[in-house]
Amino acid sequence: MKDAYIVQSVRTPGCKQNRGLFKETRPEELISFILKAAVEKTRGLEPEHIDDVMLGCAFPEAEQGLNLGRIAPKMAGFPDSVSGATVNRFCASGLEAIAQASMRVQMGWSDVTIGAGVESMSFVPMGGNQVSPHPEFSVSDPDMYISMGITAENVAARYNVSREDQDKFASESQAKAIAARDHGLFTEIVPTPAYKYVSQEDGTYKKEAFIVEHDDGIRESSPEGLAKLRTVFAVNGSVTAGNSSQTTDGAAATIIASKEKCDKLGLEPIAKMVTYATIGCKSDEMGVGPRYAIPKALEQAGLSIDDIDIYEINEAFASQALYSIREIGIEKYMDRINIHGGAIALGHPLGCTGAKLTATCLANLKQVNGRYGIVSMCIGGGMGAAAIFEMI
Ligand SMILES: CC(C)(COP(=O)(O)OP(=O)(O)OC[C@H]1O[C@@H](n2cnc3c(N)ncnc32)[C@H](O)[C@@H]1OP(=O)(O)O)[C@@H](O)C(=O)NCCC(=O)NCCS
């Protein structure tokens, strides 16, 4: 197997669905921008060096359809020779794309690839525009189609994750994000153009661009304030808007190159993906996914929880993130987990998330001078994914 080195990893800010700064910016615009920016930021690399783009997207239809994996590099101005595919593993789509992009280089099938992710939940809502479950299967196995919020309630109830603990976890996520933003620690963010359509006197609309520099869902929160929020998925439940991930728009990209190509073009290796694990679990408690995926990845890599310097565990919901953290035995390492906050504060743009968390993980590893990082998330339908990265 060849060495496959990550030479760039960046993301756009994450902005709130429908009300945020990207609400009128199409997903093609977000992803083509970040692909172009990733290449431009990589000294020695030109678009014609890219062989293939693997693009994660959880709802690849409508504005995100028609193989956005091919459309986005073309919109970015890459030459015809750059091929592209769209990859879907729901919330792990972006991580899956980076794994597949790495594997292509490891196999010698490509020299330079991009693993990326995009989701505009403003343009294509969770579930897609037209949900059409299989008539018989949805009766025999309804759990495959249930709301993600209900699965979070199931995890909280079955494994005793209290409302108080969820709200404390959520307020800490917000506090960490505020501190990181205010200290300029989101070094993986590239200021990104957004668009708005401004009505003109003659009744037409003019498309105007502006730049977005920060995640726009971060907000001051206290456990006491969060405790006042009503539950949204179950009457006597514990999951609220405050301790759930935000629905978000965003894009991210990671460039991977063979050792030979790094040497030839003078590219500087940053990190590599050491291993990638996926695993299935019960659909009605899909949030437990990381609890199984992280130990599986560690075993594959011959590493232990103590070896990991940075954990980026997607906060789809506080209940499932906290449950997974406790079961894996890493509660003692809270200072290594989501050190700049997680999806509760920064948002969870579904198919982008794996690519977004990879960019964050590598930036955070650099900041703490760490060696190994894990990116992990739960996945709708009942799965978990985890990847281990090693800094070069
Ligand atoms: C939970 C969810 C339904 C909430 O959506 P929403 O109603 O649009 O959320 P909002 O941001 O409007 O928040 C609702 C209320 O809570 C309040 N709120 C939210 N976060 C808060 C915080 N941190 N502190 C205080 N109040 C907060 C809002 O101000 C709002 O109050 P209002 O109704 O008085 O205006 C949505 O975020 C969601 O579905 N999340 C999960 C997404 C998901 O399943 N992803 C896949 C995972 S696998």
The ligand as an SDF file (V2000), in Angstrom:
LIG
                    3D

 48 50  0  0  0  0  0  0  0  0999 V2000
  -33.9160   20.4730   17.7080 C   0  0  0  0  0  0  0  0  0  0  0  0
  -34.3800   21.2580   16.4810 C   0  0  0  0  0  0  0  0  0  0  0  0
  -35.7240   20.6790   15.9770 C   0  0  0  0  0  0  0  0  0  0  0  0
  -34.5780   22.7140   16.9110 C   0  0  0  0  0  0  0  0  0  0  0  0
  -34.8570   23.4640   15.7640 O   0  0  0  0  0  0  0  0  0  0  0  0
  -35.4400   24.9320   15.8650 P   0  0  0  0  0  0  0  0  0  0  0  0
  -36.7780   24.9010   16.5330 O   0  0  0  0  0  0  0  0  0  0  0  0
  -35.3240   25.5550   14.5190 O   0  0  0  0  0  0  0  0  0  0  0  0
  -34.3970   25.6070   16.8550 O   0  0  0  0  0  0  0  0  0  0  0  0
  -34.2850   27.1130   17.2730 P   0  0  0  0  0  0  0  0  0  0  0  0
  -32.8840   27.5390   17.0120 O   0  0  0  0  0  0  0  0  0  0  0  0
  -35.3880   27.9400   16.6670 O   0  0  0  0  0  0  0  0  0  0  0  0
  -34.5090   27.0440   18.8240 O   0  0  0  0  0  0  0  0  0  0  0  0
  -35.8070   26.8510   19.3810 C   0  0  0  0  0  0  0  0  0  0  0  0
  -35.9170   27.7340   20.6070 C   0  0  0  0  0  0  0  0  0  0  0  0
  -34.9100   27.3340   21.5330 O   0  0  0  0  0  0  0  0  0  0  0  0
  -34.0920   28.4590   21.8380 C   0  0  0  0  0  0  0  0  0  0  0  0
  -32.7120   28.0150   21.9800 N   0  0  0  0  0  0  0  0  0  0  0  0
  -32.0130   27.2270   21.1270 C   0  0  0  0  0  0  0  0  0  0  0  0
  -30.7670   27.0700   21.5810 N   0  0  0  0  0  0  0  0  0  0  0  0
  -30.6760   27.7570   22.7330 C   0  0  0  0  0  0  0  0  0  0  0  0
  -29.6300   27.9740   23.6620 C   0  0  0  0  0  0  0  0  0  0  0  0
  -28.4160   27.4380   23.4860 N   0  0  0  0  0  0  0  0  0  0  0  0
  -29.8700   28.7240   24.7410 N   0  0  0  0  0  0  0  0  0  0  0  0
  -31.0940   29.2780   24.9430 C   0  0  0  0  0  0  0  0  0  0  0  0
  -32.1310   29.1120   24.0810 N   0  0  0  0  0  0  0  0  0  0  0  0
  -31.9090   28.3620   23.0040 C   0  0  0  0  0  0  0  0  0  0  0  0
  -34.2510   29.4070   20.6630 C   0  0  0  0  0  0  0  0  0  0  0  0
  -33.9800   30.7360   21.0160 O   0  0  0  0  0  0  0  0  0  0  0  0
  -35.6740   29.2060   20.2760 C   0  0  0  0  0  0  0  0  0  0  0  0
  -36.4790   29.9700   21.1680 O   0  0  0  0  0  0  0  0  0  0  0  0
  -37.8060   30.7110   20.6420 P   0  0  0  0  0  0  0  0  0  0  0  0
  -38.7180   29.6120   20.1520 O   0  0  0  0  0  0  0  0  0  0  0  0
  -38.2830   31.4250   21.8420 O   0  0  0  0  0  0  0  0  0  0  0  0
  -37.3370   31.5920   19.5240 O   0  0  0  0  0  0  0  0  0  0  0  0
  -33.3260   21.1830   15.3370 C   0  0  0  0  0  0  0  0  0  0  0  0
  -32.1740   21.8720   15.7100 O   0  0  0  0  0  0  0  0  0  0  0  0
  -32.9590   19.7470   15.0210 C   0  0  0  0  0  0  0  0  0  0  0  0
  -33.7270   19.0340   14.3990 O   0  0  0  0  0  0  0  0  0  0  0  0
  -31.7600   19.3210   15.4470 N   0  0  0  0  0  0  0  0  0  0  0  0
  -31.3010   17.9600   15.2270 C   0  0  0  0  0  0  0  0  0  0  0  0
  -30.8940   17.7690   13.8050 C   0  0  0  0  0  0  0  0  0  0  0  0
  -30.6620   16.3240   13.4800 C   0  0  0  0  0  0  0  0  0  0  0  0
  -31.4510   15.4480   13.7790 O   0  0  0  0  0  0  0  0  0  0  0  0
  -29.5360   16.0360   12.8270 N   0  0  0  0  0  0  0  0  0  0  0  0
  -29.1750   14.7030   12.4850 C   0  0  0  0  0  0  0  0  0  0  0  0
  -28.6160   14.0410   13.6680 C   0  0  0  0  0  0  0  0  0  0  0  0
  -28.2600   12.3670   13.3260 S   0  0  0  0  0  0  0  0  0  0  0  0
  1  2  1  0
  2  3  1  0
  2  4  1  0
  2 36  1  0
  4  5  1  0
  5  6  1  0
  6  7  2  0
  6  8  1  0
  6  9  1  0
  9 10  1  0
 10 11  2  0
 10 12  1  0
 10 13  1  0
 13 14  1  0
 14 15  1  0
 15 16  1  0
 15 30  1  0
 16 17  1  0
 17 18  1  0
 17 28  1  0
 18 19  1  0
 18 27  1  0
 19 20  2  0
 20 21  1  0
 21 22  1  0
 21 27  2  0
 22 23  1  0
 22 24  2  0
 24 25  1  0
 25 26  2  0
 26 27  1  0
 28 29  1  0
 28 30  1  0
 30 31  1  0
 31 32  1  0
 32 33  2  0
 32 34  1  0
 32 35  1  0
 36 37  1  0
 36 38  1  0
 38 39  2  0
 38 40  1  0
 40 41  1  0
 41 42  1  0
 42 43  1  0
 43 44  2  0
 43 45  1  0
 45 46  1  0
 46 47  1  0
 47 48  1  0
M  END
$$$$
